[in-house]
Amino acid sequence: MAPNEQQQEQSAFEAEVLRISRALFAGENEFQGSTYIGTAERDGVFITADSVVIVECTVSRRKDKAEKDGRKLYEACLAKAREHPFKSVKGYFVTREEPTADQRLAIKTLGQPLVACSFTQLRGQLVDSAKYLELRPFYPFGSAREPSSGDYEALKPYVAVDPTESGTGDPYSVTSVSDEVKNGRSVLLYGDYGAGKSMFLRELYRRLAKAHRQDPFKPFPILLNLRDHQGQVRPVEALERHAREIGFPHPAQLVRAWRSGDVTLILDGFDEIATPGWLGRTSAMRDIRRRSVELVRRFCSDSRPTTSVVLAGRAHFFDSENEMRMALGVRDDSLFLMAGEPTDDQARRILDAYGWKESLPDWLPSRPLLLSYLGSSTSFQSSMEETFGCSAGEGWHMMLDRIAEREASMEMGVDGFTIRKVLERLATQARRSTDGLGPISQEELTSVFQSVCGYAPDEGSYQLLQRLPGLGAMDSVDGSRRFVDVSLADAARAGDVVACVIEPNAASPLMEMTGSVACLDEVGIDVAAVQLAQEAGASSGRAYASAAALQRGGVSDAIVADIVRVTARLWPGDEARSPISLHEIELRSFALSADAKGYDWLAFHDCVIQELDLTDYDGYALPHFQNCLIGQMTGVAGWSALPDERFVECEVAQFDAQMSTGKGILALKTTPMNKVVLTILKKVYAQRGTGRKESALFRGLDAKHRELVPDAVQRLTGAGLVTTARANGNRIYLPVRGMTPRVRRILQAPQVSKDNVLDP
């Protein structure tokens, strides 16, 4: 090594030793350091009320260097002992690596009060970072847990889902974030529930810990779960409690290490700290939220400028990104990241860890947490196909339970059942809006909680309401919230509909909905059908009777339409005992079941239906439509295929192309197998994510083509275009995520398509 490089290395080492020594020995006078004793300069001299500590350091591993520096150190200690006879005196000979045997012997020969030690040993007096890194993995990392067991240690392998930088949209891998943190930059990671924030921080912690073990000069990471520090506002108290929580024997060491800038601080869950003293006031929500993160703000302001502070939490806890930045006190040059959603490949790798190797159903949610919920559900079952291969309704019904249980684990005193009821009731409340997603005011949040629980929310429950999964900030002025996940909101809306069917005379918020409200979408209908199928006393007669009774009571026809659609989905062969007419409602889609005997009892008047799905229409009696606006008529090429008396003064914006209908496909000049493949693709991909029953695949085919259905299904599943599931005891076929563009290309030009799923 060149002399100049050696000098630079020695200077850098001396600076680091001096920094640690100040934290250990300087006491209140942190400006002490190198000084002269007589005519000789010493690397560090620290004098307090009770002691004198002198430090000499070297990167050399030579014996003569230890003998020379040791003699100087010994003479300095004698001089200070004479100058301060009533103070203890100690001399440290510090080496970068472990002192050699010869170096130790040279210092030991000089005798007391000298000691030879490595930099790691000196630093260990400030904080035993190795012990902390050994203990920390045995305590939870935020909400990162194995969904099926709640185990926070035996987690599946981490699948990287890169967050994106706020403003630019540039992706940042955990490696890139780790590099930024190592350079002293602070980070704010925010996102909705289940986006993998805690898993990301856990992986970041592991990388920083590995870097520190390889180079003890680098800061070591301390990761706090902020939910453990409710009511605390002083960083010192939080660090000491954290040490006790993980079993670290010297809590004061963590405080010293943080004060000295020797750590990277990771704070997970800024939205999980309850606010003491909240008594139902909603007029000062912004101030309340600011007070709730006082601990975080003090950590940011009291940490050294060189200390990287990494924060994570749910963005929608605040009304705006600006409020979040100001309340948390994050540094202006911080890296602001938004948690992303996994790609199809990443989603597959998440599920691979649970043994799921088949195609991904199109209805699957994007959040890593929800994918893990679904994957982990297989561990308690004997059949992977029957558990993970579930319908949209069964999947979302299970996930609502898991989501509620997860939130309950963060908030003592409110169980998962209650949280799900609150979420369902809020989703019902949001139905009054045009899109069915909100706004939901702070007053409504409070009143819904009180109506479900029977008491006003306390400070912990208030925190729960501010961070409910699926709710995001809508208005920064009044603090209103709205559902940000359409499928979650639709699934949650099903709860009150089912309750109304089971007990039509019981008090329900649906009874108060007499005006225009949003109808359930296909996911909500599926979830309601799953729940209703589990009720022993449920029947089509009881459900249709409930619908008729609600209509007589003046309840919105949108609610009546929900019950009608759920009942027709669950019991397609049964008919209502008396006619039901629906007026002035808007439906995203309405699909006729392949197993229905007819819909002569049902009428739509002055309704808007975005998509009327007649793919399974087989000549039975259609509903009556009068003065209705229909956006897309699927499965029908024109009015000539429909009975005139069923559509009176109706307008259809678009019919299917002739060759895309069942009859059109069968008329194509292609092989019988191709016709069956095209028919199945049309049926499966026509319905929004909820798929088709097995019986529907045979509908509209003659005997010759029906015989080919099993082979066609096998071909499509083998090509990854169709996946199977079960719902209410029936086998159903679902579209595969990411395959819609490919299927569209096949159906648009089947006779010239070169796709290998078709015979040449």
LUMBA-460585 format. One line per 8 residues: number of its first residue (from 1); their letters; for each residue x, y, z of C-alpha. Coordinates in Angstrom, 1 decimal. Layout:
LUMBA-460585
NUM	A	X/Y/Z  ...
This chain:
LUMBA-460585
1	MAPNEQQQ	0.0/0.0/0.0  1.3/3.4/-0.9  2.4/5.7/2.0  -0.3/8.2/1.1  -3.0/5.5/1.1  -1.7/4.2/4.5  -2.0/7.7/5.9  -5.5/8.1/4.7
9	EQSAFEAE	-6.5/4.7/6.1  -4.9/5.6/9.5  -6.7/9.0/9.5  -10.1/7.4/8.7  -9.6/4.8/11.4  -8.6/7.5/14.0  -11.7/9.5/13.2  -13.9/6.5/13.7
17	VLRISRAL	-12.2/5.5/17.0  -12.5/9.1/18.2  -16.2/9.1/17.4  -16.8/6.0/19.4  -14.6/7.2/22.2  -16.4/10.5/22.5  -19.7/8.6/22.9  -18.2/6.3/25.5
25	FAGENEFQ	-15.9/8.6/27.6  -16.6/12.3/26.8  -19.5/12.6/29.1  -21.1/16.1/28.9  -18.1/17.5/27.1  -18.5/16.0/23.6  -15.8/18.3/22.1  -12.9/16.5/23.8
33	GSTYIGTA	-10.6/14.5/21.5  -7.0/14.6/20.4  -4.7/16.8/22.5  -1.1/17.3/23.6  0.3/15.9/26.8  3.6/17.7/27.2  5.0/17.9/23.7  3.4/14.6/22.4
41	ERDGVFIT	0.1/14.5/20.7  -2.4/11.9/21.9  -5.2/10.5/19.7  -7.8/11.0/22.3  -7.9/12.3/25.9  -11.3/12.4/27.7  -11.6/13.8/31.2  -14.8/13.6/33.2
49	ADSVVIVE	-15.6/14.3/36.9  -14.6/10.8/37.9  -12.2/9.5/35.2  -9.5/10.1/32.6  -9.3/7.9/29.5  -6.5/8.1/27.0  -6.8/6.4/23.6  -4.1/5.5/21.1
57	CTVSRRKD	-5.1/3.7/17.9  -3.3/2.1/14.9  -4.1/0.1/11.8  -0.6/-1.5/12.1  -0.2/-5.2/13.2  3.5/-4.8/14.0  4.9/-5.5/17.5  7.3/-2.6/17.5
65	KAEKDGRK	4.4/-0.2/16.8  2.6/-1.6/19.9  5.8/-1.2/22.0  6.3/2.4/20.8  2.7/3.6/21.1  2.3/1.6/24.3  5.2/3.3/26.0  3.8/6.8/25.0
73	LYEACLAK	0.4/5.7/26.3  1.8/4.5/29.6  3.7/7.8/30.1  0.6/9.8/29.3  -1.4/7.8/31.9  1.2/8.4/34.6  1.2/12.2/33.8  -2.6/12.4/34.1
81	AREHPFKS	-2.6/10.3/37.3  -0.3/12.8/38.9  -2.5/15.7/37.5  -5.8/14.1/38.7  -4.9/12.0/41.8  -8.6/11.4/42.7  -9.7/10.2/39.3  -9.4/6.7/37.8
89	VKGYFVTR	-7.1/6.6/34.7  -7.3/4.1/31.8  -5.3/3.8/28.6  -6.7/2.0/25.5  -4.4/0.7/22.7  -6.9/0.2/19.9  -6.2/-1.8/16.7  -8.5/-2.1/13.7
97	EEPTADQR	-8.2/-5.9/13.6  -7.9/-8.2/16.6  -4.5/-7.4/18.3  -1.8/-9.9/17.5  -0.4/-12.0/20.3  2.8/-10.0/20.2  0.9/-6.7/20.4  -1.1/-8.0/23.4
105	LAIKTLGQ	2.1/-9.1/25.1  3.8/-5.8/24.5  0.9/-3.9/26.2  0.5/-6.4/29.0  4.2/-6.1/29.8  3.7/-2.4/30.4  1.1/-3.2/33.0  -1.9/-1.3/34.4
113	PLVACSFT	-3.7/0.9/33.5  -3.2/-0.1/29.9  -5.4/-2.5/27.8  -5.1/-3.7/24.2  -8.4/-4.2/22.3  -9.8/-4.3/18.8  -12.1/-1.7/17.4  -14.9/-4.1/17.7
121	QLRGQLVD	-14.2/-4.6/21.4  -14.1/-0.9/22.0  -17.3/-0.4/20.1  -18.8/-3.3/22.1  -18.5/-1.1/25.2  -20.8/1.5/23.5  -23.2/-1.2/22.2  -22.9/-4.9/21.7
129	SAKYLELR	-24.2/-4.8/18.1  -23.4/-8.5/17.5  -25.7/-9.4/20.5  -28.5/-7.1/19.2  -28.3/-8.6/15.7  -28.3/-12.1/17.2  -31.5/-11.4/19.3  -33.5/-9.2/16.9
137	PFYPFGSA	-34.6/-12.0/14.4  -36.4/-13.8/17.3  -38.9/-10.9/17.6  -41.5/-9.9/14.9  -40.7/-7.6/12.1  -43.9/-5.5/12.0  -46.7/-7.4/10.5  -44.5/-9.8/8.5
145	REPSSGDY	-45.9/-13.2/9.4  -46.7/-16.5/7.8  -50.5/-16.0/7.2  -51.5/-19.6/8.0  -49.7/-19.9/11.4  -48.8/-16.3/12.4  -45.2/-17.4/12.7  -42.9/-14.5/12.3
153	EALKPYVA	-39.7/-16.6/11.9  -40.5/-19.3/9.4  -41.5/-17.0/6.6  -41.5/-17.9/2.9  -38.6/-16.7/0.8  -38.8/-13.0/0.1  -40.1/-12.1/-3.4  -39.0/-8.6/-4.3
161	VDPTESGT	-41.7/-6.2/-5.2  -40.0/-2.9/-6.0  -41.5/0.3/-4.6  -41.5/3.3/-6.9  -40.2/6.8/-6.2  -43.0/9.4/-5.6  -43.1/11.9/-8.4  -40.8/10.1/-10.9
169	GDPYSVTS	-42.3/6.6/-10.7  -38.8/5.1/-10.9  -38.6/1.6/-9.3  -36.2/1.0/-6.4  -35.0/-2.4/-5.5  -34.2/-3.4/-1.9  -30.6/-3.4/-3.0  -30.9/0.2/-4.3
177	VSDEVKNG	-32.6/1.3/-1.1  -29.9/-0.4/1.0  -27.3/1.5/-0.9  -29.1/4.8/-0.3  -29.4/4.1/3.4  -25.7/3.1/3.6  -24.9/6.5/2.2  -26.9/8.2/5.0
185	RSVLLYGD	-30.1/9.0/3.2  -33.4/8.7/5.0  -36.4/6.9/3.4  -40.2/7.1/3.7  -42.0/4.0/2.5  -45.8/4.2/2.3  -48.6/2.3/0.8  -51.9/0.6/1.4
193	YGAGKSMF	-52.5/-2.5/3.5  -50.9/-5.8/2.4  -48.4/-4.1/0.0  -45.5/-5.8/1.6  -44.0/-2.9/3.6  -42.9/-4.9/6.6  -41.5/-7.7/4.4  -39.5/-5.0/2.5
201	LRELYRRL	-38.2/-3.5/5.8  -37.3/-7.0/7.1  -35.2/-7.7/4.0  -33.6/-4.2/4.2  -32.7/-4.9/7.8  -31.2/-8.3/7.0  -29.0/-6.7/4.3  -27.8/-3.9/6.6
209	AKAHRQDP	-27.1/-6.4/9.3  -25.0/-8.5/6.9  -23.1/-5.4/5.8  -22.3/-4.5/9.5  -21.1/-8.0/10.2  -18.8/-7.8/7.2  -17.6/-4.3/8.2  -18.1/-3.3/11.8
217	FKPFPILL	-17.3/0.3/10.9  -20.7/0.5/9.2  -23.8/1.4/11.3  -25.9/-1.5/12.4  -29.8/-1.5/12.0  -32.3/-1.1/14.8  -35.8/-1.9/13.7  -38.7/-0.9/16.0
225	NLRDHQGQ	-42.3/-2.0/15.6  -44.1/1.3/16.5  -47.2/-0.6/17.5  -45.2/-1.6/20.6  -44.8/2.0/21.6  -48.3/3.3/21.9  -48.4/6.4/24.2  -44.7/6.9/24.1
233	VRPVEALE	-43.2/10.2/22.8  -39.6/10.0/23.9  -37.1/8.1/21.7  -35.0/7.1/24.7  -38.0/5.4/26.3  -38.9/3.6/23.1  -35.4/2.3/22.6  -35.2/1.0/26.1
241	RHAREIGF	-38.6/-0.7/25.8  -37.5/-2.2/22.5  -34.4/-3.6/24.1  -36.5/-5.3/26.8  -38.9/-6.6/24.3  -36.2/-8.5/22.4  -34.3/-9.5/25.5  -31.3/-7.2/24.9
249	PHPAQLVR	-29.5/-7.1/28.2  -28.2/-3.5/28.1  -31.0/-1.0/27.0  -28.8/2.0/27.7  -26.4/0.8/25.0  -29.0/1.2/22.3  -29.6/4.8/23.4  -25.9/5.5/23.4
257	AWRSGDVT	-25.4/4.0/19.9  -28.3/6.0/18.5  -27.0/9.2/20.1  -23.6/8.6/18.6  -24.9/8.0/15.1  -23.8/4.4/15.2  -27.1/3.0/13.9  -29.5/3.0/11.0
265	LILDGFDE	-33.0/3.5/12.5  -35.9/1.6/11.0  -39.4/2.5/12.3  -42.3/0.3/11.0  -45.9/1.3/11.3  -46.2/5.1/11.9  -50.0/4.6/11.5  -50.2/2.2/14.4
273	IATPGWLG	-49.5/4.5/17.4  -52.7/5.3/19.3  -53.4/8.9/20.4  -54.2/9.3/24.1  -57.0/11.6/25.0  -59.1/11.3/21.9  -62.7/11.6/23.1  -64.7/11.4/19.8
281	RTSAMRDI	-63.7/14.9/18.6  -63.5/15.0/14.8  -62.9/18.7/14.3  -59.2/18.5/14.8  -58.2/15.3/13.1  -55.1/16.7/11.5  -53.8/17.8/14.9  -54.7/14.5/16.5
289	RRRSVELV	-52.8/12.6/13.8  -49.8/14.9/14.2  -49.8/14.2/18.0  -50.0/10.5/17.4  -46.7/10.5/15.5  -44.8/12.7/18.0  -42.4/9.8/18.8  -41.6/9.5/15.1
297	RRFCSDSR	-41.1/13.2/14.7  -38.7/13.3/17.6  -36.7/10.4/16.3  -36.3/12.3/13.0  -35.4/15.6/14.7  -33.1/14.2/17.4  -31.2/11.7/15.3  -27.8/12.9/14.1
305	PTTSVVLA	-27.8/14.3/10.5  -25.6/11.4/9.4  -28.1/8.8/10.8  -30.4/7.3/8.2  -34.0/7.1/9.4  -36.3/4.7/7.5  -40.1/5.1/8.1  -43.0/2.9/6.9
313	GRAHFFDS	-46.8/3.0/7.3  -50.1/3.4/5.5  -50.3/6.5/3.4  -54.1/6.8/3.8  -53.7/7.4/7.5  -53.0/11.0/6.5  -55.2/13.2/4.3  -52.4/14.0/1.9
321	ENEMRMAL	-48.7/13.3/1.2  -47.8/16.8/2.3  -49.5/16.3/5.7  -47.7/13.0/6.0  -44.3/14.6/5.4  -44.9/17.5/7.8  -46.4/15.4/10.6  -43.6/12.8/10.5
329	GVRDDSLF	-40.9/15.5/10.3  -39.0/13.6/7.5  -36.0/15.3/6.0  -36.3/17.2/2.7  -33.7/15.1/1.0  -35.4/11.8/2.0  -36.2/9.2/-0.6  -40.1/8.9/-0.8
337	LMAGEPTD	-41.2/5.5/-2.0  -44.7/4.1/-2.7  -45.1/0.4/-2.2  -45.8/-1.3/-5.5  -47.9/-4.3/-6.7  -46.3/-7.5/-7.9  -46.1/-8.3/-11.6  -47.7/-11.6/-12.8
345	DQARRILD	-44.3/-13.2/-12.6  -43.8/-12.0/-9.0  -47.3/-13.1/-8.0  -46.5/-16.5/-9.4  -43.3/-16.7/-7.4  -45.1/-15.7/-4.2  -47.6/-18.6/-4.8  -44.9/-21.0/-5.8
353	AYGWKESL	-43.6/-20.9/-2.2  -46.9/-22.4/-1.1  -46.9/-25.1/-3.8  -49.3/-23.6/-6.3  -47.9/-24.3/-9.7  -51.1/-23.9/-11.8  -52.3/-20.8/-13.8  -53.4/-17.8/-11.8
361	PDWLPSRP	-57.1/-17.0/-11.8  -57.8/-13.5/-13.3  -59.7/-12.4/-10.2  -56.7/-12.7/-7.9  -55.9/-9.5/-6.0  -52.5/-7.9/-6.6  -51.3/-7.3/-3.0  -48.6/-9.7/-1.8
369	LLLSYLGS	-50.4/-10.1/1.5  -53.6/-11.3/-0.1  -51.7/-13.6/-2.4  -50.1/-15.1/0.7  -53.4/-15.5/2.4  -54.7/-17.5/-0.5  -51.5/-19.6/-0.8  -51.4/-20.3/2.9
377	STSFQSSM	-55.0/-21.5/3.0  -53.8/-24.7/1.4  -51.8/-25.8/4.4  -54.8/-26.8/6.4  -56.5/-28.7/3.5  -55.9/-32.0/1.8  -56.4/-30.8/-1.7  -54.6/-27.8/-3.3
385	EETFGCSA	-57.1/-27.7/-6.0  -60.1/-27.4/-3.7  -58.6/-24.7/-1.5  -56.5/-22.4/-3.5  -58.4/-23.1/-6.7  -61.5/-21.3/-5.3  -63.9/-19.0/-6.9  -63.8/-15.2/-6.6
393	GEGWHMML	-66.5/-15.4/-4.0  -64.9/-18.0/-1.8  -61.5/-16.3/-2.2  -62.7/-12.9/-1.2  -64.8/-14.2/1.6  -61.8/-15.9/3.1  -59.6/-12.9/2.6  -62.0/-10.6/4.4
401	DRIAEREA	-61.8/-12.8/7.4  -58.0/-12.9/7.2  -57.8/-9.1/6.8  -60.0/-8.5/9.8  -58.1/-11.0/11.9  -54.8/-9.3/11.0  -56.2/-5.9/12.0  -57.5/-7.3/15.2
409	SMEMGVDG	-54.0/-8.6/16.1  -52.8/-5.0/15.9  -55.6/-3.6/18.1  -56.4/-5.2/21.5  -60.0/-5.2/22.4  -61.6/-5.5/19.0  -61.9/-9.0/17.4  -61.8/-9.9/13.8
417	FTIRKVLE	-65.5/-10.5/13.5  -66.2/-7.0/14.7  -63.7/-5.4/12.4  -65.2/-7.3/9.4  -68.6/-6.0/10.4  -67.3/-2.4/10.6  -65.7/-2.8/7.2  -68.9/-4.3/5.7
425	RLATQARR	-71.0/-1.5/7.3  -68.7/1.2/5.9  -68.9/-0.4/2.4  -72.7/-0.3/2.7  -72.5/3.4/3.7  -70.4/4.1/0.6  -73.1/2.7/-1.6  -74.8/6.0/-1.5
433	STDGLGPI	-72.2/7.5/-3.7  -72.2/7.4/-7.4  -69.4/4.9/-7.7  -70.1/3.1/-4.4  -66.7/3.9/-3.0  -67.3/7.0/-0.9  -66.8/9.6/0.5  -67.1/8.4/4.1
441	SQEELTSV	-66.8/11.3/6.6  -65.0/11.1/10.0  -68.4/11.3/11.7  -69.6/8.3/9.7  -66.6/6.3/10.7  -67.4/7.0/14.3  -71.1/6.4/14.0  -70.6/3.1/12.1
449	FQSVCGYA	-68.2/1.8/14.8  -70.6/2.7/17.5  -73.6/1.1/15.7  -71.6/-2.2/15.3  -69.9/-2.2/18.7  -72.4/-0.5/20.9  -69.9/2.0/22.3  -67.9/5.0/21.0
457	PDEGSYQL	-64.4/4.3/19.8  -61.5/4.8/22.3  -58.0/6.0/21.3  -57.0/2.5/20.1  -60.2/2.0/18.1  -59.8/5.5/16.6  -56.4/4.5/15.3  -58.0/1.4/13.8
465	LQRLPGLG	-60.6/3.5/12.0  -57.9/5.8/10.5  -56.0/2.8/9.0  -58.8/0.4/8.0  -57.6/-1.7/5.0  -58.9/-0.6/1.7  -59.8/2.9/2.8  -57.8/5.9/1.5
473	AMDSVDGS	-57.9/9.6/2.0  -60.4/11.5/-0.3  -60.5/15.1/1.0  -57.6/16.7/2.9  -59.9/19.4/4.2  -62.5/17.3/5.9  -60.5/14.1/6.3  -63.1/12.0/4.5
481	RRFVDVSL	-62.1/8.5/3.3  -63.1/6.3/0.4  -62.5/2.7/-0.7  -59.5/2.5/-2.9  -59.9/-1.2/-3.8  -63.0/-1.8/-5.9  -63.1/-5.6/-5.4  -62.6/-5.3/-1.6
489	ADAARAGD	-65.4/-2.8/-1.3  -67.7/-5.0/-3.5  -66.9/-8.1/-1.4  -67.5/-6.2/1.9  -70.9/-4.8/0.6  -72.2/-8.4/0.4  -72.3/-8.8/4.2  -75.3/-6.6/4.9
497	VVACVIEP	-77.2/-8.0/1.9  -76.8/-11.5/3.2  -77.9/-10.4/6.7  -81.0/-8.8/5.2  -81.9/-12.0/3.4  -81.5/-14.1/6.6  -83.4/-11.7/8.9  -85.5/-9.3/6.7
505	NAASPLME	-87.3/-7.9/9.8  -84.1/-7.1/11.7  -82.7/-3.5/11.9  -80.4/-2.9/8.9  -78.8/0.1/7.3  -80.1/-1.2/4.0  -83.6/-0.3/5.2  -82.7/3.3/5.2
513	MTGSVACL	-81.6/3.3/1.6  -84.6/4.4/-0.3  -82.9/6.4/-3.1  -80.4/5.6/-5.7  -77.5/3.5/-4.5  -74.8/1.4/-6.2  -75.5/-2.2/-6.9  -73.2/-5.1/-6.1
521	DEVGIDVA	-70.8/-6.1/-8.9  -69.9/-9.7/-9.8  -67.4/-10.2/-7.0  -70.0/-9.0/-4.4  -72.7/-11.3/-5.8  -70.2/-14.2/-5.7  -69.3/-13.4/-2.0  -73.0/-13.1/-1.0
529	AVQLAQEA	-73.8/-16.4/-2.7  -70.9/-18.1/-0.8  -72.1/-16.7/2.5  -75.8/-17.5/1.8  -74.9/-21.1/0.9  -73.4/-21.6/4.3  -76.7/-20.5/6.1  -78.7/-23.6/7.1
537	GASSGRAY	-82.0/-21.7/6.9  -81.4/-20.1/3.5  -83.6/-21.0/0.5  -84.7/-19.4/-2.7  -88.2/-19.0/-1.5  -87.1/-17.1/1.6  -84.7/-14.9/-0.4  -87.3/-13.9/-3.0
545	ASAAALQR	-89.8/-13.3/-0.2  -87.3/-11.0/1.5  -86.7/-9.1/-1.8  -90.4/-8.6/-2.3  -90.9/-7.4/1.3  -88.0/-4.9/1.1  -89.5/-3.5/-2.1  -92.9/-3.1/-0.5
553	GGVSDAIV	-91.1/-1.3/2.3  -89.7/1.3/-0.1  -86.1/0.0/0.0  -84.0/1.0/-3.0  -84.5/-1.3/-6.0  -80.7/-1.7/-6.1  -80.8/-3.7/-2.9  -83.7/-5.8/-4.3
561	ADIVRVTA	-81.7/-6.4/-7.5  -78.7/-7.6/-5.4  -80.9/-10.2/-3.6  -82.5/-11.3/-6.9  -79.1/-11.7/-8.6  -77.6/-13.6/-5.6  -80.6/-15.9/-5.5  -80.6/-16.6/-9.2
569	RLWPGDEA	-76.8/-17.3/-9.0  -77.3/-19.7/-6.0  -80.6/-21.4/-7.1  -80.8/-20.8/-10.8  -83.6/-23.4/-11.4  -86.0/-21.7/-8.9  -88.3/-18.9/-9.8  -89.7/-16.1/-7.7
577	RSPISLHE	-93.3/-16.8/-6.5  -94.5/-13.4/-7.6  -93.2/-11.0/-10.3  -90.4/-8.6/-9.4  -89.8/-5.3/-11.2  -86.7/-3.2/-10.9  -86.8/0.5/-11.7  -84.1/3.0/-12.4
585	IELRSFAL	-81.0/1.1/-11.3  -77.6/0.8/-12.9  -75.8/-2.5/-13.2  -72.3/-3.0/-14.4  -73.3/-6.4/-15.6  -76.1/-8.9/-15.6  -75.5/-12.5/-16.6  -78.2/-15.1/-17.2
593	SADAKGYD	-77.4/-18.5/-15.8  -77.0/-21.6/-18.0  -79.1/-23.6/-15.5  -82.0/-21.2/-15.3  -85.5/-22.3/-16.4  -86.5/-18.8/-17.3  -86.8/-15.2/-16.1  -90.3/-14.4/-17.1
601	WLAFHDCV	-91.0/-13.2/-13.5  -88.3/-10.5/-13.7  -88.6/-7.0/-15.3  -86.3/-4.1/-15.7  -87.7/-0.6/-16.3  -85.7/2.5/-17.1  -82.4/0.8/-16.1  -78.9/1.2/-17.3
609	IQELDLTD	-77.0/-2.1/-17.8  -73.4/-1.7/-18.9  -73.2/-5.3/-20.1  -76.0/-7.8/-20.5  -74.4/-11.3/-20.8  -76.5/-13.7/-22.9  -73.7/-16.1/-23.7  -75.5/-18.9/-21.9
617	YDGYALPH	-78.9/-18.0/-23.3  -80.5/-21.2/-24.6  -84.0/-20.2/-25.6  -85.7/-19.9/-22.2  -87.9/-17.0/-21.3  -85.8/-13.8/-20.9  -86.6/-11.0/-18.4  -88.7/-8.1/-19.6
625	FQNCLIGQ	-86.7/-4.9/-20.5  -88.5/-1.6/-21.0  -86.9/1.8/-21.7  -83.5/0.4/-20.8  -80.1/1.4/-22.0  -77.7/-1.5/-22.6  -74.1/-0.8/-23.3  -72.8/-4.2/-24.5
633	MTGVAGWS	-75.0/-7.2/-25.5  -72.6/-10.2/-25.1  -73.4/-13.4/-26.9  -75.9/-11.9/-29.3  -75.1/-10.4/-32.8  -78.3/-8.4/-33.2  -82.0/-7.9/-32.5  -83.0/-10.7/-34.8
641	ALPDERFV	-81.7/-13.2/-32.3  -84.0/-11.9/-29.6  -87.7/-11.9/-29.0  -89.1/-8.5/-29.7  -91.7/-8.6/-26.9  -88.9/-8.9/-24.2  -87.2/-5.6/-25.3  -89.5/-2.6/-25.5
649	ECEVAQFD	-88.1/0.8/-26.4  -84.6/-0.3/-25.4  -81.3/0.9/-26.8  -78.2/-1.3/-27.2  -74.9/0.5/-27.9  -73.1/-2.6/-29.2  -73.8/-6.2/-30.0  -71.2/-8.9/-30.4
657	AQMSTGKG	-69.7/-9.6/-33.8  -71.5/-12.4/-35.5  -68.5/-14.8/-35.5  -68.0/-14.1/-31.7  -71.4/-15.5/-30.8  -72.0/-19.1/-30.1  -73.9/-19.7/-33.4  -71.3/-17.7/-35.3
665	ILALKTTP	-68.4/-19.7/-33.9  -70.1/-23.0/-34.8  -70.7/-21.7/-38.4  -66.9/-21.1/-38.9  -65.1/-23.2/-41.5  -62.7/-24.8/-39.0  -62.2/-28.1/-37.2  -64.8/-29.2/-34.6
673	MNKVVLTI	-62.1/-29.0/-31.9  -61.4/-25.4/-32.8  -65.1/-24.5/-32.6  -65.3/-26.0/-29.1  -62.1/-24.3/-27.9  -63.4/-20.9/-29.2  -66.8/-21.4/-27.6  -65.2/-22.2/-24.2
681	LKKVYAQR	-62.9/-19.2/-24.4  -65.8/-16.9/-25.3  -67.8/-18.1/-22.4  -65.1/-18.1/-19.8  -63.6/-14.7/-20.7  -67.0/-13.1/-21.2  -67.8/-13.1/-17.5  -65.7/-10.7/-15.3
689	GTGRKESA	-63.4/-13.0/-13.4  -66.1/-15.1/-11.9  -65.9/-17.8/-14.5  -68.4/-20.4/-15.8  -69.8/-23.6/-14.3  -68.9/-26.8/-16.0  -72.5/-27.3/-17.2  -72.3/-23.9/-19.0
697	LFRGLDAK	-69.5/-25.1/-21.3  -71.8/-27.7/-22.9  -74.7/-25.2/-23.4  -75.5/-24.5/-27.0  -73.5/-27.4/-28.4  -74.8/-30.4/-30.3  -74.0/-34.0/-29.2  -70.9/-34.2/-31.6
705	HRELVPDA	-69.3/-31.0/-30.1  -70.2/-31.8/-26.5  -68.1/-34.9/-26.7  -65.1/-32.7/-27.4  -65.5/-30.5/-24.4  -63.3/-32.5/-21.9  -60.4/-32.6/-24.4  -60.8/-28.9/-25.2
713	VQRLTGAG	-60.8/-28.0/-21.6  -57.6/-30.1/-21.1  -56.0/-28.3/-24.0  -56.9/-24.9/-22.7  -55.7/-25.6/-19.1  -52.5/-27.1/-20.5  -52.0/-23.9/-22.5  -52.5/-21.7/-19.4
721	LVTTARAN	-55.6/-20.1/-20.8  -58.1/-21.5/-18.4  -57.9/-22.6/-14.8  -60.3/-24.6/-12.7  -61.8/-24.0/-9.3  -64.8/-25.0/-7.1  -67.7/-23.0/-5.8  -70.6/-24.3/-3.8
729	GNRIYLPV	-69.7/-27.8/-4.8  -69.6/-27.0/-8.5  -66.5/-27.1/-10.8  -66.1/-23.8/-12.5  -63.6/-22.5/-15.1  -61.9/-19.2/-14.7  -59.9/-16.9/-17.0  -56.2/-16.7/-16.3
737	RGMTPRVR	-54.5/-13.5/-15.2  -52.7/-11.7/-18.0  -54.2/-13.9/-20.8  -57.1/-11.6/-21.8  -55.1/-9.9/-24.7  -54.1/-13.2/-26.1  -57.7/-14.6/-25.9  -59.0/-11.4/-27.5
745	RILQAPQV	-56.7/-11.8/-30.5  -57.8/-15.4/-30.9  -61.5/-14.5/-30.9  -61.2/-11.5/-33.1  -59.6/-13.4/-36.0  -59.9/-17.2/-35.3  -59.6/-18.3/-38.9  -56.2/-16.6/-39.4
753	SKDNVLDP	-54.9/-17.0/-35.8  -51.6/-18.9/-35.5  -52.0/-19.5/-31.8  -50.9/-23.0/-30.9  -54.0/-23.6/-28.9  -55.9/-24.0/-32.2  -55.5/-26.8/-34.7  -53.7/-25.6/-37.9
